[in-house]
Amino acid sequence: MNNTLYQTALAELGAVFDRLDDAKVDEAVDAIATAKSTVVFGGGRERLQIMGFAMRLYHMGVPVAVEGDMTTPPVGPGDLFLVTVGPGEISTALALIGVAKAAGARVLVITAQPQGRAPKLADQILHLPAQTMADDQGAARSSVLPMGSLYEGALFVLFEIMVLKLAKRLDITPDAMRARHTNLE
């Protein structure tokens, strides 16, 4: 079996976290911990990652919703709109950020392109330095993984670390999280 591709992909993920500013991760954790409620948004495969994060926030008892779900409440002052937009902009994210800001919610954008249009609209930015579809071709390509897969994989790891940091900050035990897990599986 050829482990080279696995090792390369793991090394690339490690390099992302070598460049990540952990103080900014702590600021993002603080924003979630202090928000009245958090609504999350991501497009495509980023949406899958942030939905998993929303599930873990729910397991911790943190008020959370996924934008687009039938039960998503309106946002307003005291709320956080947490958006992942790796390439720096997608039209849906730009529109939703505008709505959230107009309603008085704080906006936190996680992105690989901090100079993009979406981060420029945010109150807070968490830079996750990984290849996305904004830089997956030609000389800019830096990953063996296709398109935005490095960013999406890094999102999963980032979110799991944020869960650990939030659980510690909010003094939430694994047993308390397990008690909130669905029994309808």
C-alpha positions as CSV (number, residue, x, y, z in Angstrom):
1,M,0.0,0.0,0.0
2,N,1.3,3.5,-0.9
3,N,1.1,5.8,2.1
4,T,2.7,8.7,0.3
5,L,-0.5,10.5,-0.5
6,Y,-1.8,10.1,3.0
7,Q,1.4,11.4,4.5
8,T,1.5,14.3,2.1
9,A,-2.1,15.3,2.9
10,L,-1.5,15.0,6.7
11,A,1.7,17.1,6.4
12,E,-0.3,19.7,4.5
13,L,-2.9,19.8,7.3
14,G,-0.1,20.1,9.8
15,A,1.3,23.1,7.9
16,V,-2.0,24.8,8.0
17,F,-2.1,24.6,11.8
18,D,1.5,25.7,12.0
19,R,0.5,29.0,10.4
20,L,-2.8,29.4,12.3
21,D,-3.0,32.2,14.9
22,D,-4.3,30.4,18.0
23,A,-5.1,33.7,19.7
24,K,-7.6,34.3,16.9
25,V,-9.1,30.9,17.5
26,D,-9.5,31.9,21.2
27,E,-11.2,35.1,20.1
28,A,-13.7,33.1,17.9
29,V,-14.4,30.8,20.9
30,D,-15.0,33.8,23.0
31,A,-17.5,35.2,20.4
32,I,-19.5,32.0,20.5
33,A,-19.3,31.7,24.3
34,T,-20.6,35.2,24.8
35,A,-23.3,35.3,22.0
36,K,-26.9,35.1,22.9
37,S,-27.2,32.6,20.0
38,T,-25.1,31.6,17.0
39,V,-26.3,31.0,13.5
40,V,-23.9,29.3,11.1
41,F,-23.5,29.3,7.4
42,G,-21.3,27.8,4.8
43,G,-21.7,26.8,1.1
44,G,-21.0,23.5,-0.5
45,R,-18.7,21.2,1.4
46,E,-17.9,23.9,3.9
47,R,-21.6,23.7,4.8
48,L,-21.1,20.1,5.8
49,Q,-18.2,21.0,8.1
50,I,-20.0,23.8,9.8
51,M,-23.2,21.8,10.2
52,G,-21.1,19.2,12.1
53,F,-19.8,22.0,14.3
54,A,-23.3,23.3,14.9
55,M,-24.2,19.7,16.1
56,R,-21.4,19.8,18.6
57,L,-22.4,23.3,19.8
58,Y,-25.9,21.8,20.3
59,H,-24.4,18.9,22.3
60,M,-22.7,21.5,24.6
61,G,-26.0,23.3,25.1
62,V,-24.9,26.4,23.2
63,P,-27.9,28.0,21.4
64,V,-27.2,27.4,17.7
65,A,-29.0,27.1,14.4
66,V,-27.9,26.4,10.8
67,E,-29.0,29.1,8.3
68,G,-31.6,27.7,6.0
69,D,-33.1,25.2,8.4
70,M,-36.8,25.6,9.0
71,T,-36.2,26.3,12.7
72,T,-33.5,29.1,12.2
73,P,-34.5,32.1,14.4
74,P,-33.9,35.7,13.3
75,V,-30.6,37.2,14.3
76,G,-30.2,40.5,16.1
77,P,-28.2,42.4,18.7
78,G,-26.3,40.0,20.9
79,D,-26.3,37.2,18.3
80,L,-23.4,35.9,16.2
81,F,-23.5,35.0,12.5
82,L,-20.6,32.6,12.0
83,V,-19.7,32.1,8.3
84,T,-17.1,30.0,6.6
85,V,-16.2,31.3,3.2
86,G,-12.8,29.8,2.3
87,P,-12.4,31.6,-1.1
88,G,-13.2,35.0,0.5
89,E,-16.6,35.4,-1.2
90,I,-19.6,33.7,-2.5
91,S,-22.7,35.6,-3.4
92,T,-24.9,33.9,-0.8
93,A,-22.5,34.7,2.0
94,L,-22.3,38.3,1.0
95,A,-26.0,38.7,1.0
96,L,-26.5,36.9,4.3
97,I,-23.8,38.9,6.0
98,G,-25.5,42.1,4.9
99,V,-28.8,40.9,6.4
100,A,-27.2,39.9,9.7
101,K,-25.3,43.1,10.1
102,A,-28.4,45.2,9.2
103,A,-30.2,43.3,12.0
104,G,-27.5,44.1,14.5
105,A,-25.8,40.7,14.8
106,R,-22.0,40.4,15.0
107,V,-20.4,38.6,12.0
108,L,-17.4,36.2,12.3
109,V,-15.9,35.0,9.0
110,I,-13.6,32.1,8.8
111,T,-11.7,32.2,5.5
112,A,-8.4,31.3,3.7
113,Q,-8.6,34.7,1.9
114,P,-8.8,37.5,4.5
115,Q,-8.6,40.2,1.8
116,G,-11.8,38.8,0.2
117,R,-15.1,40.7,0.1
118,A,-16.8,38.7,2.8
119,P,-14.1,39.1,5.5
120,K,-14.0,42.9,4.8
121,L,-17.7,43.0,5.9
122,A,-17.1,41.0,9.1
123,D,-16.7,42.2,12.6
124,Q,-14.1,39.5,13.3
125,I,-12.0,37.3,11.0
126,L,-10.4,33.9,11.6
127,H,-7.8,33.2,8.9
128,L,-7.4,29.5,8.2
129,P,-4.5,29.4,5.8
130,A,-5.3,26.6,3.4
131,Q,-5.8,26.1,-0.3
132,T,-9.4,26.7,-1.5
133,M,-10.9,26.9,-5.0
134,A,-9.6,30.5,-5.1
135,D,-6.0,29.3,-5.4
136,D,-6.1,25.6,-6.6
137,Q,-4.7,26.1,-10.1
138,G,-1.4,26.9,-11.6
139,A,1.4,28.3,-9.5
140,A,-0.9,29.1,-6.6
141,R,-1.8,25.4,-6.1
142,S,-0.2,24.2,-2.9
143,S,-2.0,21.0,-2.0
144,V,-2.1,17.5,-3.4
145,L,-5.8,17.5,-2.5
146,P,-8.3,18.7,-5.1
147,M,-9.9,22.1,-5.1
148,G,-10.8,23.2,-1.5
149,S,-10.4,19.9,0.2
150,L,-7.4,21.1,2.3
151,Y,-9.5,24.0,3.7
152,E,-12.5,21.7,4.3
153,G,-10.4,19.1,6.1
154,A,-8.7,21.9,8.2
155,L,-12.2,23.2,9.1
156,F,-13.1,19.9,10.6
157,V,-9.9,19.8,12.7
158,L,-10.3,23.5,13.7
159,F,-13.9,23.0,14.7
160,E,-13.1,20.0,16.9
161,I,-10.4,22.0,18.7
162,M,-12.8,24.9,19.1
163,V,-15.2,22.4,20.7
164,L,-12.5,21.3,23.2
165,K,-11.8,25.0,24.0
166,L,-15.5,25.8,24.4
167,A,-16.2,22.8,26.6
168,K,-13.3,23.8,28.9
169,R,-14.3,27.5,28.9
170,L,-18.0,26.7,29.6
171,D,-17.1,23.8,32.0
172,I,-19.1,21.2,29.9
173,T,-18.3,17.6,30.6
174,P,-18.3,14.8,28.0
175,D,-21.2,13.2,29.9
176,A,-23.2,16.4,29.5
177,M,-22.5,16.4,25.8
178,R,-23.4,12.8,25.5
179,A,-26.7,13.4,27.3
180,R,-27.8,15.8,24.6
181,H,-26.9,13.4,21.7
182,T,-30.0,12.2,19.8
183,N,-31.5,8.8,20.6
184,L,-33.2,8.7,17.2
185,E,-30.3,7.1,15.2
